[in-house]
Amino acid sequence: MAGHQKNNSRRKFIQQTALAASGIVIVPRYVLGRGFIAPSDKLNIAGIGTGGKAEVNLPNAFNNGTDNIVALCDVDDRRAVKARKRWAKAPYYKDFRIMLEKEHKNIDAVIVTTPDHMHAVQAMAAMQLGKHVYCEKPLTHDIYEARALTRAAAKYKLVTQMGNQGSSGDDTRLVETWVQGGLIGDVHTVHVWTNRPTWPQGIATPEGKFSVPSELDWDLWLGTAPSRAYHPDYLPEIWRGWVDFGTGALGDMGCHFMDVPFRALKLGYPVSVETSVGSVYTGFFKEAIYPDSYPPSAKTHIRFPARGDMPAVEMVWYDGGIRPKRPVELLPDETMGDYDGGIIFEGSKGKIIAGLFGENPTLLPTRKMRETELPVSKFAPVEGGREGHQQQWVKACKKGYGAYTSSSFDKSGPLTETVLMGNLAVRSYNYFETDAKGNRKFNGRKQLLWDGENMRITNFEPANQFVKRTYRENWSLGE
């Protein structure tokens, strides 16, 4: 009953505050003088999450005072020290719900920089109050949440942006121009790889009893995730490897790497996915399965149908140090991708290789770069490139709904769904059932068929539990 009352209170709060009107005084520029920014020209931004990537997101949005940071929120006071010192006048909260309730009249937009499992509820709560949202990648923890945020952004007519800054880079647009211009013909296969994880994965659930640091509200940090005892092996950044909190190597880097082919090939919902994962050795002829943690490595095949005059395409993802075979066109001493990984497009007339964010796109063999008349990008560059990703969103918020952003939720939502399809396959891979005799039978090591419109695996029902997770009591997406 208590949980029902809390959910009702949250819905009532959203309904009341969404209807509240706040008066805005527009002060003309000529009254204030040249070089003075009118208060009405500044975007009032709240930060949910202040450490880690927020140490880039918030300053870039603030832009040396061009805009305002008006409220801060973090469940861990230790992570908030720098932000609270820099924006000392901004009220500080631990619970984002309380911040939104008390400060909503002063807030125009919200930047969400928290662990993956909290993105959806925080972004949704802000959008329901009519706040523009910038959310770190991956957009959400599971597929259903990504679809829900995509729909909400359109419903509430808000300016949105996901934090995959490569989408604002020049090279992403150049690759898109080359591929869609037919430079390598019809693309049928794309290889994408990363060196991540650079944090622990494929490990057992930590044991031992530890006191919760006084600066940390552990219950708020858990948020939508199932209850468990505090352990220092869950945070700060190492939450990425745990399935209840993060989305592993795929979630961390997939939204960066896959974004390039997703745009260039005009991809939508995939039709199937299958994977194989690295084993954890525990003794002679023995391997362990740790379902609480993502595997140390994986190779995943995601297939897409034909789109207009573009043929069906397969995207192959590699992580944990696995890479595709070197293209025969690449000379032995030539670089394959970069430190973080790479992308290879295979077409009917040639190949393109690139690094993170599509950087340094190169025709193969590399001599073609000298022999071919290369088209220039057909897309207008983003001011500041990748470094201008946050400011692009800020400026679009001032223009209003419909203003262009590189990774608005209508684009980043479907991209995130594709990325998370890989995790759905990974988490289904070691799924087993026990028969009447007590024998374990693995059932997850198969190709999973996907109905994108209805968000369902059609040939293996147990996999559908990973499409939409169950939130902890008293937490709701609030749709």
N, C-alpha and C positions, 0 to 999 in steps of 0.2 A: 504493500500500500504506500509505503514511504517513497519507493521509486516512482510509482505512478504519479504521486503528488509533485515530485521534483520535475518530472517530464512535463506535467501540465503547467508548472510554474515557468519553465523555460519557454514553452510555446506562448504563454500569456505575455511574458516579457518581450518576446520577438514581435508579437502582434501589436503590442502597445507602442513599442519604440519605433517600429517600422512606420507607424502612422503619425508619429510625432513630427511636427514641422519646426524647423529651426530658422530664425531670422538671419539673413546675411546682409551685411551692409557693403555695398559696392562703392569703393572709393576710387574715383577716376585718377589715372596716372598723372594728368596735368596738375592736379591739386597737390600731389606729393612731390613733384619735381622729377627731373630727369635722373635716371639711375636708381630710383627708389622703387622697390617692388611693393605693389599694393597688397594688403592683407588678402584681398579677394583673389589675387593671382598666385597665392601659395597654397599648395596642397597640404592638408593636415593629415599626417600619417601616424598610425599606431603600429608598433612592432610586437608581434607575438613570437617570442624567442629572440634572445639578444646575443647569444654566443655563436661560435662557429661561423657559418656562412652569413649570418646576420651582421657580422663585423664588416662585410662587404656590402650587403644589401642596404642596410640602413644609411651608412655614409653616402653611398652613391645616390640614394633617393633624396637625402637631405641636401646634397650638392652645395656644400658650403653656405647654407642658409637660403638658397633659392626656394626651398620648401621647408616645412616644419615637421619635426618629430614631436608629437603631442602626448603620447602615452607609450609606456613600455610594460612588457609582461614577460616573466620567466619563472618557471617553477624552481629554479636553482639560483640562489642569490650569487653564487660564485661565478656563474656565467654572465651575470648582468653588471659586473663591476665597471667595465669600460664604458658601456652604454649609459649607465646611470651617472657616471662622472661627466661624460660629454654632454648629455642632455639632462642636466640636473633639475631643470624646472618641469620636466615631463613626469606626471604621476606614474608610480610604479606599482604593479600588481603581480601576484602569483597566479591567480585564476583568470584566464582570458574572458570567462563569462562575466565575472564581476567588472572587469575593465570595460567590456562592451556596454554593460548595463549602466555604469556610472559616467562613462566618457563618450557615449555614442553621439551626443550632440556636437562634440568638438572634433569628431573624427570624420574624414572624407574617405580614407582608404586604409587598408591593412596589409602589412607584409607578414607572411607566415613563414617562419624559419625554425621548424621544430622537427623532432623525429617523425618518420613517415606515417606512423600509425595515428598521428593526431592531425595531419593535414586536412582531411576531409571535414571533420566536425568543426574545426576552427575556421576554415574558409567558408563553409556553408553558413555558420552563424553570422559571420561578417556580411555575406551577401544578402542574407535575409533582412539585414538592417539597412540595405541599400549602399553598402560600402564596396568600393572597387577593391580588387584583391590581386596581390602578387604572391604566388605560392612557390616555394622551392620544389625542385624536382626530387623524386617523381611526384607528380601531382597528387597521387593518393597511394594508399597501401594495397587496395584491391580493386578489381575491375569495376564492380558495381559502383563504388565511390566515384571513380573517374567519370562514369556515365552520368551520375547524379550531379556532379559539379559542372559538367558540360551543359546540361539542361538548365541548371540554376542560373548560370551566367547569361544565357539567352532569355530566360524567364524574367529576371530582374533587370535586364538591360544594363549590364555593368562592364567596365573595362577590366580585363584580366590579363595576366601574364604568368607563365611558368618560368622558373629560374634556370632554364637551359640556355645560357647566354650565347652559346654557339649559333642559335637560331637568328641572332642579330649580326652575325659575322659575315664578312664579304665572301669567304670561301664557300660557305653553305650555299649562298645564292649563285656562285659561279658553277658549282657542281650541278645544281638544279638546271641552269641554263645549258650546260654541255649535254647532260643526259636527255633533257626534253628536246634539245635541238638535233638529236639523232647522231651525235658525234661518234658514239660507239654502237649504233644500231639499236636493236631491241634487247633490253636487259632482261636476262632470264635468271641470274643468280647474283646475290650480294653476300659477301663475307664481311662480318663485323667482329672485331675482337678487342679485348681489353686486358691489361695486366692486373686488374682488380680481381679478387679482394686483396687489399693491403691491410686488412684487419682479420682477426681470427674467424674462421668458418669451418664447419665440419668438426665441431667439438661438442663435448658433453655439457649438459646443463651444469653450471657451477654449483658447488656445495659449500656449506659452512654458514655460520651466522655472523652477521655484521650489523652494527648499529647504523641507522640512517643518519647521514650528516645533518647537523642542525640547520644548515642553509637550504636543504633540499626538502621539498614536499613530495615524498615518494608516491603517495596516492594520486596526486595530480599528474606526476610524471607518467605513471601507468595509464591514466586516462581510460581510453577505450579498451586497452589490452587486459587479458585475464589477470587476476590477482596473483602475485607471487612475492616472495620475500626479497627485500633489497639485497643486491650484491654489487660490489664495485666493478665486476666484469660486464655489466650491462651499459655503462655510460662512463664518459660522455660519448665520444664518437663510435665506440665499438658496439652500439646498439644495432648498427647496420646488419650485422651477421645473424641476428636473432629473428626468427620468423614472426614473432608477436609484435616486434617493434619496427624492424627495417625491411628492406626489399633486396638485400644482398648486392652482389656485384651488378646484376642486371638493373636494379632500380637506381643504383648510384651512377652508372655510366651509360646505361642503355638509352636514356633520354638525351644524352649528348651524341652518342655515335649513331643510333638508329634514326635520329631526327633527319639526318642528311638524306639517306635513301627514302625515308618516309615521304619527304617533300618532293624529291626529284622524281620519284616513281608514282606519285599521287596515290599512295597506298591507303587502304581503308581497313575494314575488318578482315583478319586472316580467316582461312578456312580450316587449317589444321596446325597442330604443333606436336612435336615429339622431342625427346631429350635423352641424353645419357649423362651421368654424373660421375665425378671422381670418387674413389673409395677411400675410406679411412682405415688404415692397417692397424690391427690390434693384436696380431699374433700369427703364427704360421697357418696359412689357409683360413684366416679369420678376418672379417671386416665388420665394422660397426656402422650402425645407422643412427644418426642423431637427429630426430625430427624437429627438435627445438632450434636447430641451427641450419643455415643453408650449407650446401656441400662446398668442399674446397675448390671444385672446378666443375664446369658443365659445358656441354656442346648441345645447342638447341636449334632445331630446324622449324622455321615458321613459314607457312606457305600462303600465298595470296592469289586470288583469282585474277583473270584478265580484267583490265579496266579500259574501256573504250578501245583505242587502237594499240594499247599496251598489253603485251602477253602476260600470262601467269608468271609469277616470280617466286623464287625461294630465297629467304633470308636465313643465313646460318650464323649463329652467335657463338662465340667462344670466350670463356673467361677462366680465371685461375691459372694463367700462363699458357693455356692452349692457344695455338694459332693455326690458321689454314696453311696449306702447302704454298710455298713460294710460287708465284706465277712463273711459267717457263720464260716469259718475256722479260723478267726482271733479272739483270745480271747478278752474278754471285756477290759482288761487293756493293751493290746498290741497296739503299735503305728500304726496308719494308715497313711502312707505317711510321710511328714514332714511339716514344717512351710509353705513352698511355695506351696505345693500340693502333687500330687502323681500320680502313674500309676498302674493299675491292669490289668494283662493279664489273661483272662479266656480261658483255653484249655480243650480238651477232657479228659486229664489225670491229670489236676491240675491247680494251679494258681501261679502267681508270682506277688509280690507287690514291688514297688520301689518308691523312692522319686525323687526330681528334678534331671535331668541329668541321671536318672536311678540309682541313688545312693542307696547303701545298698540293692541290689536285694535280695529278700527273698522268698523261697518257702512257700506255705501255705498248711496245717498248719505249723507253724514255726518249729515244731519238725522234719519235713522232712529235715531241714538243717543239722541235726545231723545224720539222718538215710540214707541220699542219698549221693552217690559218685558224687560230683559236677564236671563237666568238667571245665578245665581252659580255659581262653579266647583263641580263635584260631587266634586272630588278634594281630599284633605287637603293643605295646604301643607307644603313642606319647610322645616324649621327653618333660618332664615338664607337661604332662597331660593337663588339662584344662588351666593351667597357661601358657602353651607353645603354645597355639592356634595361637597367632599372629606370634611368631617366626617360627612356622612350615610353615606358609605362606611365610615369608621372605626367609627362606632357599629354599623353593620350587621355588620362583621367580628366585633365582640365578641359579637353575638347568634348568629352562625353562619349557615350555609347556609340559604337560604330567607327571610332578612331582606330587606326591600324596599330596593332602590336604584333611583334614577330611570333610570339608563342601564346596567343590568346587561347582560352580553354576550348574553343571549337576546333583548334588544331592540336593543342597539347593533350586534350582529353583522349581522343582516339589514339594518339601516339602512346600515351601512358598505358592504355588498354593493351596495345600490342606488346609493349615491354613486359607487362604483368602476365601476359599469356605464357611467357617463358617461365615465370615463377610458378604458375599454375601447373605446368608440366613437371617442373622440378619437384614440387611438393606432392604430386601424384605418382612420381616415379617409383618410390619405394612403398607404395600403398599395398598392403597385403591383407588377406582374409584367412581365417582359420576354419577348416572344415570340421565335420562332426567327429573326426578321429583325432583332431588336434594338430593336423598338419597345416603349416603355413604355405599359402599360395600367393605369389606375387601377381598382381593384376594391373599395376600401373604402367608397366614398361611397354607401352603401345602408342600408336599414333592416335592423338585425340582430335576428334572432329568438332569444329566450332560453328555454332549458329550465332553470328555476331549480332543480328538484330534482337534476338531474344536472350543473349548472354548465357548460352548453355552449351555444355559439352553434350553431344547427342549420343555418344557410344560408350560412355563410362561414367555412370551416375556419381560415383564417389568423388570425382574430380570437381563437381559443381559446388562442393562445400568450400572451395577456395576462391570461388567467384565473389562471394559476399560473406564476410566473416560476421560472427556474432559479437556485438559489443558487450562490455562488462555492464552489470546492472547500473542503472541511473545515467547511462550514456546513450545518446541517440543522435542520428544524423539530422533529425528534425525536419524531415521532408513533409 
